[in-house]
Amino acid sequence: MLVRLRRTSQFIAVTTFGNRHDENLLIERVKNIHLLVSGVDNYSQPYAASHPCLLT
């Protein structure tokens, strides 16, 4: 859990205060990770972390 918190904090810090290059690298990394995350929710409905509704 602490690793995820650290990564989230880094993402927020870089996208808020970092330079454009580092920001774009992190955004692409998160997009690629989201492409790998999918499953079934508690209501037996499939989901994918890359789905636009879940990203907002």
N, CA, C and O of each residue as an XYZ file, in Angstrom:
224
protein
N       0.827     -1.195      0.000
C       0.000      0.000      0.000
C       0.873      1.261      0.000
O       0.542      2.242     -0.666
N       1.973      1.237      0.737
C       2.844      2.409      0.773
C       3.497      2.678     -0.573
O       3.751      3.830     -0.928
N       3.769      1.613     -1.322
C       4.372      1.788     -2.651
C       3.390      2.518     -3.565
O       3.771      3.422     -4.308
N       2.126      2.115     -3.501
C       1.111      2.767     -4.343
C       0.946      4.235     -3.936
O       0.820      5.105     -4.798
N       0.947      4.509     -2.648
C       0.841      5.888     -2.170
C       2.030      6.717     -2.648
O       1.871      7.869     -3.054
N       3.223      6.121     -2.597
C       4.418      6.835     -3.049
C       4.330      7.144     -4.542
O       4.657      8.251     -4.970
N       3.888      6.166     -5.335
C       3.773      6.384     -6.780
C       2.716      7.430     -7.102
O       2.912      8.269     -7.982
N       1.595      7.379     -6.388
C       0.542      8.375     -6.606
C       1.035      9.763     -6.231
O       0.784     10.726     -6.956
N       1.731      9.877     -5.110
C       2.284     11.166     -4.683
C       3.287     11.692     -5.695
O       3.308     12.887     -5.990
N       4.121     10.799     -6.229
C       5.092     11.206     -7.241
C       4.378     11.705     -8.492
O       4.765     12.722     -9.066
N       3.340     10.996     -8.912
C       2.588     11.400    -10.099
C       1.987     12.787     -9.906
O       2.090     13.637    -10.791
N       1.365     13.018     -8.765
C       0.757     14.322     -8.487
C       1.816     15.419     -8.455
O       1.614     16.492     -9.023
N       2.931     15.159     -7.803
C       3.992     16.159     -7.704
C       4.576     16.499     -9.064
O       4.763     17.672     -9.388
N       4.866     15.471     -9.865
C       5.494     15.716    -11.171
C       4.522     16.397    -12.123
O       4.908     17.319    -12.842
N       3.253     15.954    -12.139
C       2.306     16.570    -13.063
C       1.894     17.967    -12.619
O       1.385     18.748    -13.423
N       2.110     18.288    -11.349
C       1.784     19.629    -10.858
C       2.977     20.580    -10.962
O       2.830     21.725    -11.389
N       4.160     20.095    -10.568
C       5.325     20.983    -10.464
C       6.472     20.629    -11.400
O       7.429     21.395    -11.508
N       6.400     19.498    -12.071
C       7.517     19.054    -12.899
C       7.524     19.678    -14.277
O       6.656     20.472    -14.641
N       8.541     19.287    -15.029
C       8.643     19.799    -16.401
C       7.806     18.925    -17.349
O       7.392     17.821    -16.993
N       7.575     19.434    -18.534
C       6.717     18.780    -19.521
C       7.207     17.377    -19.874
O       6.407     16.448    -19.989
N       8.501     17.226    -20.044
C       9.070     15.931    -20.435
C       8.777     14.862    -19.380
O       8.270     13.790    -19.710
N       9.090     15.146    -18.118
C       8.859     14.183    -17.038
C       7.371     13.905    -16.862
O       6.965     12.772    -16.600
N       6.575     14.941    -17.007
C       5.122     14.794    -16.899
C       4.598     13.815    -17.949
O       3.832     12.906    -17.627
N       5.007     13.999    -19.192
C       4.550     13.121    -20.270
C       5.015     11.684    -20.085
O       4.277     10.752    -20.406
N       6.230     11.487    -19.571
C       6.725     10.136    -19.308
C       5.849      9.421    -18.280
O       5.488      8.259    -18.467
N       5.513     10.113    -17.202
C       4.689      9.500    -16.168
C       3.267      9.229    -16.653
O       2.688      8.192    -16.330
N       2.713     10.142    -17.413
C       1.361      9.941    -17.939
C       1.330      8.714    -18.843
O       0.397      7.915    -18.757
N       2.318      8.549    -19.696
C       2.374      7.380    -20.573
C       2.549      6.100    -19.771
O       1.968      5.070    -20.112
N       3.346      6.155    -18.707
C       3.545      4.979    -17.857
C       2.223      4.549    -17.220
O       1.902      3.361    -17.187
N       1.463      5.517    -16.716
C       0.174      5.205    -16.092
C      -0.809      4.660    -17.125
O      -1.536      3.707    -16.844
N      -0.836      5.251    -18.311
C      -1.725      4.746    -19.366
C      -1.400      3.290    -19.699
O      -2.304      2.470    -19.859
N      -0.122      2.975    -19.801
C       0.284      1.605    -20.127
C      -0.083      0.628    -19.018
O      -0.489     -0.499    -19.301
N       0.051      1.036    -17.778
C      -0.342      0.181    -16.657
C      -1.845     -0.053    -16.679
O      -2.303     -1.172    -16.452
N      -2.615      0.999    -16.953
C      -4.075      0.865    -16.995
C      -4.529     -0.098    -18.081
O      -5.570     -0.738    -17.935
N      -3.778     -0.214    -19.158
C      -4.132     -1.156    -20.215
C      -4.080     -2.603    -19.733
O      -4.742     -3.469    -20.306
N      -3.310     -2.867    -18.699
C      -3.137     -4.226    -18.183
C      -4.136     -4.591    -17.090
O      -4.250     -5.760    -16.720
N      -4.862     -3.600    -16.570
C      -5.749     -3.831    -15.432
C      -7.184     -4.027    -15.910
O      -7.783     -3.137    -16.513
N      -7.714     -5.200    -15.631
C      -9.112     -5.497    -15.955
C      -9.592     -6.586    -15.009
O      -8.797     -7.227    -14.322
N     -10.887     -6.782    -14.987
C     -11.430     -7.806    -14.108
C     -12.936     -7.788    -14.120
O     -13.567     -7.318    -15.067
N     -13.505     -8.313    -13.041
C     -14.948     -8.386    -12.872
C     -15.277     -7.758    -11.524
O     -14.642     -8.072    -10.517
N     -16.271     -6.870    -11.505
C     -16.626     -6.210    -10.252
C     -17.536     -7.085     -9.388
O     -17.820     -8.229     -9.742
N     -17.987     -6.551     -8.269
C     -18.826     -7.297     -7.333
C     -20.182     -7.683     -7.920
O     -20.869     -8.545     -7.373
N     -20.566     -7.060     -9.016
C     -21.842     -7.353     -9.667
C     -21.647     -8.215    -10.915
O     -22.534     -8.300    -11.765
N     -20.495     -8.845    -11.015
C     -20.133     -9.717    -12.139
C     -20.068     -8.980    -13.470
O     -20.236     -9.586    -14.529
N     -19.829     -7.688    -13.417
C     -19.690     -6.885    -14.631
C     -18.205     -6.706    -14.944
O     -17.423     -6.372    -14.054
N     -17.814     -6.921    -16.184
C     -16.409     -6.725    -16.537
C     -16.042     -5.238    -16.513
O     -16.876     -4.372    -16.776
N     -14.795     -4.968    -16.195
C     -14.299     -3.599    -16.228
C     -12.856     -3.599    -16.708
O     -12.155     -4.609    -16.646
N     -12.440     -2.447    -17.181
C     -11.046     -2.244    -17.582
C     -10.625     -0.869    -17.074
O     -11.359      0.105    -17.243
N      -9.470     -0.783    -16.467
C      -9.002      0.480    -15.915
C      -8.771      1.527    -17.000
O      -8.712      2.720    -16.703
N      -8.643      1.101    -18.235
C      -8.418      2.040    -19.324
C      -9.717      2.597    -19.918
O      -9.678      3.432    -20.822
N     -10.855      2.140    -19.414
C     -12.137      2.625    -19.930
C     -12.283      4.102    -19.599
O     -12.044      4.496    -18.458
N     -12.669      4.933    -20.566
C     -12.757      6.393    -20.356
C     -13.617      6.815    -19.158
O     -13.295      7.798    -18.491
N     -14.697      6.092    -18.877
C     -15.540      6.453    -17.731
C     -14.817      6.266    -16.406
O     -15.055      7.015    -15.458
N     -13.949      5.286    -16.332
C     -13.212      5.048    -15.092
C     -12.038      6.002    -14.929
O     -11.577      6.237    -13.812
N     -11.557      6.546    -16.030
C     -10.430      7.478    -15.962
C     -10.847      8.865    -15.478
O     -10.009      9.633    -15.007
N     -12.125      9.188    -15.589
C     -12.590     10.488    -15.115
C     -13.105     10.313    -13.730
O     -13.556     11.277    -13.113
